[in-house]
Amino acid sequence: MPELPEVEVICRGLQSHILERSILTIRCSGKKLRTPIACREMNDELCGGKIVNLTRRAKYLVMKTDKGSGLIIHLGMTGNLGIFPAGSPEKSHDHVCWLLDNNTELRYNDTRRFGSIRLLSLKNGKTEEREFFSAIGPEPLSRACSTAYLMQQATRRKQPVKSFLMDSHMVAGIGNIYANEALYRAHIHPQQPASSLSARDWKRLLIVLRKTLRHAIDCGGSTISDFVNASGEGGYFQMNFLIYGKTGEPCARCNTPIEKIQLSGRASFFCPCCQPSVTDDKEAELPPAK
């Protein structure tokens, strides 16, 4: 599933192609995604409007038109958005095509159809967007996601810190890959209760989490299976994985075999030496965050 860096890469890649372009027509495959596609309503509310903004919020893309209408798009597990010449052959899993005024099409492709496309109406778009994102936590790269905020939210929470990081109500957009990588780089065991982390732990974790996310964005995201960017290219951050998917391989720091457990139904990887179950307070012994 595309995580925050992959969605950010797609967002940035599309901006130069669709901003200031008007939507002429919209056609749909007739197959529903995670929720039904309101194709007729999209034609009524979006066509004739100029795309004036495209942003990312958590793992969602938010597109706005000058008419006041817009879309909230979630890519699900296999969804992708790309730009193609109008009239070029479509793929079997292209479910929504937006024809733009420069004779190109923005196409949403989703093999497994776990994504979603939600219309923001002309009349109530701002309210609908605000309500949709009201329960989602701050962006991890924003000032609002501070050490103090994380400590406050984690107070009395006995859930594993990895589950805490992946809870979109706490922090927006952190998926399984980057939670694993950040915890390894911060020397924190994924099962450690969130409430047990000190201010020093949270500060170190936030620093390496942000570094990891920014590095992944610079690398174009991670290509595990289906992910490609808006130009149809895969990312290469997976070449920088230190822990994810490396069960049984030697730790890059200490050569201890990496172990795997299940947390909340997701694969969790850790080094039993570098990520002890109780965080080591001897900061001087920790190598600098990568």
N, C-alpha and C positions, 0 to 999 in steps of 0.2 A: 504494500500500500504506500503510495506517495506520502512522505512526511513533510514537515515544514520546509526543509531546503528544496525538495523537489517541486513543491507547489510554488515557492518563491521563484525558482528558476523558470518555470513555465510562465508565471506572471510577467517577469521582466522580459522574457523572450517574445511575448505576445504584444507588449505595449507599443512597440514601434510599428507593428503591423495593423493594429486595429484602432488605436486612438485617433480621433477626428474623422473616422470613417463612419458613414451612414449605413444603417441596416436596411436593405431593400426587401428581402423576403426571407422566410424561415421555413424549412421543411424538416419533417421528422420521420423516423422509420416506422412509427406506429407501435413500437415495442416499449413497454414501460421500463424505467430504471428501478432504483430502490423505491421510488414513488412515481406515480404517473407523470408524464410530460404534458404540460398545459400548452400544446402547440398552437391551438387557435388563439388562446389568450396572448401568447407571446407575439404572434403576428399582429394582433390588435394593439398591443401596448408598446412594442419595441420598434416595429417597422416605421420608417420615416425619421427615426431618432438617430442622433449622432452619438457615438460612443465617446464619452468625455473622461472616463476614469476606469482604471482596472487596478485593483489592489488585492492583497492577500490578508485574510484574517484567520488565524489558526491554520487549518488545512483546507480552508475554503478560498475560492476566488470570488470577488465581488465586482461586478461590472455595472456601470451606471451610464445612462443616456441623458442627453440634454432635455429630454421630455420629462424626466423625473422618475422614469421606470428603470428597471435593472434586473440583474440576475444574481443569485447566489449559487455557485457551482461547487459540488464536492466530487472528487475524482474516484472515490471508492477505492477498490483494489487495483483495477486495471484501466481506469479512465485516462484519457489524454485529450488535449486540445492542440490542434495544429492548423496552419494556414496552407491552403492549396489553391491552385488556379481554378476559377469557375469552369465547370464542364469537364474537369479531369475525372478519371474513374474513381468511384467511391469504393471504400473497403466494406466488407460484409458487416462490420460492427459499427459503422458510422450511424449514429442515432439522431443527431441534430446537426443541421447545416445552416449557418447564417450567411447569406449572400451579402457582400459588402459593395460599396459603390466604386471600388477600384478593380472590379472584376476578379476578386478573390473570395474565397469562402473560409470561414472559421468553422471547423468540424470537430464535433465531440465524438470520440470513438471509445467504446467500452465493451470489451469482450464478455465480461461476467455480469455486467449491468448492475453493479452494486453502487454506482455513483448516483448523484441526484442533481437536478436543475430546478431551482425554486424561483418563481417569478416575483419580483418586487413591483407592485402595481403603481400606476400613475398617481392614484389618489392617496395611497397610504404607504408608499415605498419606504420612507424614512422611519416610520413607526414600525413597520414590519421588519426592517433590518435591525433596528434597535432591540426589538423583542427577541428576534432569532438569536442574537449574540449575547443576550443579557446574562446568561449563566456561564459564559466562557471566561476563563481567567485571563490575566494579562499576557502579552507577548513576551517570550523569554528574552528577547533582545531590547525590550523597552525599559525605561527607567522605573516603570510601575512594578516590574518584577525585580524587586530588590532583595537583599539578604534579610532585611527586617520583615518584608512581606512574607517570604518563604517561611521564616521562623514562626511568625504569627499564625499562618495557615496550618503549619505542622504541629502546633501545640496540641497535645493530648491525642494526636493521631498515631495509632499503633500500626497502621498499615505499612508495608514495606516501602522504603523510599523510592524504589523503582515504580511501584504502582502509583505513588503520590505524584511523581513527575509526569506519568502518562495520563493522569486524570485531568481532562480538559477544563474542569471546573477550577482547578488549582493553577495550572499553567497551560497556555494555548499551544497546541501543535506538536508536542513532544511525543514521538512514536517510539516503537520498540528499538529500532536500530540506534538512535541517538541517545536514548536513555542508557542503553548498555554501554556505549562508547564513553559517555560522559562520566558514568560512575566508575568505570575502570580507570580513566585518566585522573579522577579525583580520589582514588584509593578507598572507595566506599562500597561495602558489600550491598548487593541489590536487595537483600532481605532485611537489612537493618531498619528498625522502626523509624519512621520519619521524625517522630517526636524526640528521638534520642540524639539527633544531630546537633552539634554546637554551632554557635555563630561562625566559628572558624571553618567548620565543615561546610556550612551553607555558602559561605563566601568563596571557598575553594571550588565547590561544585558549580556555582553560578559562573565563575570565571571560565572553567574548562568547558561547561555546557555552551556558553556563548562562542568560545573559540572554535569548538567542534562544529557548531551550526554555521558559523561564518565560513569556515574552511570548506564545509560541504557545499555551501552555495557557490563559492568560488570554483569548486571542482565540477559544478553542474549537477550536483546531486549524486545519488547512489543508484546504480543499475543492478538490481538483483534479478529481476525477471523481465517485466514488461515496460519499465519506466523509460520514456524518452522525453526530451524537451520539446518546445514548440516547433523546433526545426527538424524533429525526428531523430535527434541524436541522443545517445545515452550519456549519463554522467559517469564519473570515474572515482568518486570518493571511496567506493568499495575497495580500491587499491590501498587506501589508508586505514582500513579497519584494523584495530588492534585487538579486538575481543569478539566482535559479533561473528557468529558462525564458525568459530575456531575451536570447537570442542576437541579435547585431546591434544591439541597442538601446544608447543611450549610457549609460555608467556614471554613476550618480547623483553621484559625486564629481568625476570628471575629464572626462566626456563621451567617453572612449575607447570604441569599440564593444566590447561584451562578446563573448567568444569561447566556443566550445563544443568539447570534446574527449570522447573515450570513455576511461573508466578502469574496468577490471574489468567491462566491459560496461554501465556506467552513464554517463548523461550528466553531464558536469562542466562547470560554467560559471565563467568567471573574467574579470577585467579585467587585460589584460597590463600596464597601467600601475600600477594599485594593488596587484596581486598578482604582483610580479616572481618569477622562478624561484628567486632567492636572496633570503631575507627581509632586508629593510632593517633594520639595527640602530639607525638613528637614530630612537629612540623619540619624540623631540620633534617629529618631522615627521609622526607619525601622528595623525590626528584621534581624539578620544575614541571608545571603543567605544559603539555604539548598542544 
